[in-house]
Amino acid sequence: MKYKQKLTKIGNSVGVVIPKEIRDIFEISAGSEVFLEPSRLGKSIIINVESLGKKIDPQFFNLVKSIDNQYSQALKQLASK
């Protein structure tokens, strides 16, 4: 599932609208906290929804982080090709 969204000016910042279908999947609404971080694999932004951690085993996140740390350079090179 992919959505194309336009950024909206909000004061000196910009915001992006998160479609209802995605909000429903992650059980988030106005006022929910999310965390943004730049992806190591290119021009992407990762949006981490804190409640997601309650649904997925924390060991899984540790495994993904370990793989990212070990192979981030190789994955970055693959992504650029």
C-alpha positions in Angstrom: 0.0 0.0 0.0 1.5 3.3 -1.1 0.0 6.8 -0.8 1.3 10.0 -2.5 0.7 12.9 -0.2 1.5 16.6 -0.5 3.3 18.4 2.3 1.2 21.2 4.0 2.7 24.4 5.4 2.1 24.7 9.1 3.8 27.8 10.5 7.5 27.5 9.8 7.2 23.7 9.4 5.5 21.3 7.0 3.1 18.4 7.8 1.9 15.4 5.9 -1.6 13.9 6.1 -1.7 10.3 7.1 -4.6 8.5 5.4 -7.3 6.9 7.5 -6.5 3.4 6.2 -2.9 3.7 7.6 -4.1 5.4 10.8 -6.5 2.5 11.4 -3.8 -0.1 10.9 -1.5 1.5 13.5 -4.3 2.7 15.7 -3.2 6.3 15.7 -5.2 9.5 15.7 -4.7 13.3 16.1 -2.5 13.8 19.1 -0.7 10.4 18.8 3.1 10.6 19.1 5.2 9.3 16.2 9.0 9.4 15.8 10.7 10.5 12.6 14.2 9.4 11.5 16.0 9.6 8.2 16.6 6.2 6.5 20.2 5.0 6.0 19.1 3.6 2.7 18.4 6.8 0.8 15.9 9.6 0.6 13.3 8.1 2.9 11.8 9.0 6.3 11.0 6.3 8.8 7.9 7.0 10.9 7.9 4.9 14.0 4.6 4.5 15.8 5.3 3.8 19.5 2.2 1.6 19.8 3.7 -0.7 17.1 6.2 -1.9 19.7 3.4 -3.3 21.8 2.2 -5.5 19.0 5.6 -6.9 17.8 8.1 -8.8 19.9 10.9 -6.4 21.0 13.4 -9.2 20.0 12.3 -8.7 16.4 13.2 -5.0 16.6 16.6 -5.9 18.1 17.2 -8.4 15.3 16.3 -5.8 12.6 18.6 -3.2 14.3 21.4 -5.8 14.4 21.0 -6.6 10.7 20.8 -2.9 9.8 24.0 -2.2 11.7 25.9 -5.2 10.1 24.7 -4.7 6.5 23.7 -1.1 6.2 26.6 -0.3 3.8 25.7 -3.3 1.5 22.0 -2.4 1.6 22.8 1.2 0.8 24.9 0.1 -2.2 22.1 -2.2 -3.5 19.5 0.5 -3.1 21.5 2.9 -5.2 21.8 0.6 -8.2 
